[in-house]
Amino acid sequence: MRPTKHQLRLLALCKVKGVSWHLIAREAQRPDGVDRLGREPRSSPRRMRPQPRGSYWSTCPADQQATLHAAVQQEIDKVQHKDVRLVTVIDNGYPPTLRLIYNLPPFLFIRGAITDAHLRSVAVVGTRAASIDGISRTGQMARLLAKEDVTACPA
């Protein structure tokens, strides 16, 4: 997996402390969105509703930007040999159903293929300390979804 310059920049922006991932994902999908997120901010009044204005880099000291890019590259290198690929909101291969949710993830690391069967799917996200009741309810919910031909993807 060899990420593009824009993919690397997107992932590095997600590492800046205090930024909203879903706002980054929304802005990145616009024309030149990733470039706009990385530019120096213009001096203009802030809007009342939360939206990216200028650069998220402005919240990150310049000396840390290179460190964030290096950290992203290290994470990508870790999964390089594990048949994993990177898909971001700026890629055509990003799942269309994920684009519909409000808090869409700006990127995914995927093993295997996304097929049309995944269009009706649910990701089951667990906790490290699940209760017996929680495990039971999750299993029951997964069985009911499977009866309706909904794919349950463990996350």
Residue pairs with C-beta under 8 A, 6 or more apart in sequence:
1 76
1 79
1 80
1 84
1 85
1 86
3 11
3 76
3 86
6 34
6 35
6 88
6 90
7 86
7 88
7 90
7 91
7 107
8 69
8 72
8 73
9 34
9 37
9 38
9 69
10 24
10 28
10 34
10 88
10 89
10 90
10 106
10 107
11 72
11 75
11 76
11 86
11 88
11 106
11 107
12 65
12 68
12 69
12 71
12 72
13 19
13 24
13 34
13 37
13 38
13 56
13 57
14 21
14 24
14 106
14 107
15 68
15 71
15 72
16 56
16 57
16 59
16 60
16 68
17 59
17 60
18 59
19 56
19 59
20 50
21 103
21 105
21 106
22 102
22 103
22 104
22 106
23 50
23 51
23 52
24 37
24 52
24 56
24 106
25 89
25 104
25 105
25 106
26 104
27 33
27 36
27 37
27 51
27 52
28 34
28 37
28 88
28 89
28 90
28 106
29 89
29 90
29 99
30 36
33 90
34 90
36 52
37 52
37 55
37 56
37 57
38 55
38 56
38 57
39 54
39 55
39 57
40 54
40 55
40 57
40 58
41 53
41 54
41 55
41 58
42 54
44 53
44 54
46 53
47 53
57 65
60 68
76 86
79 109
82 111
83 111
84 109
84 110
84 111
85 109
85 110
85 111
86 107
86 108
86 109
86 110
87 93
87 94
87 95
87 107
87 108
87 109
87 110
88 94
88 106
88 107
88 108
89 99
89 104
89 105
89 106
89 107
93 114
94 108
95 108
95 114
95 118
96 119
97 118
97 119
97 121
98 104
98 105
98 108
117 151
118 151
118 153
120 149
120 150
120 151
121 150
121 151
121 152
121 153
122 145
122 150
122 151
122 152
122 153
123 152
123 153
123 154
123 155
124 138
124 142
124 152
124 153
124 154
124 155
125 155
126 138
126 154
126 155
127 134
130 138
142 152
145 152
146 152
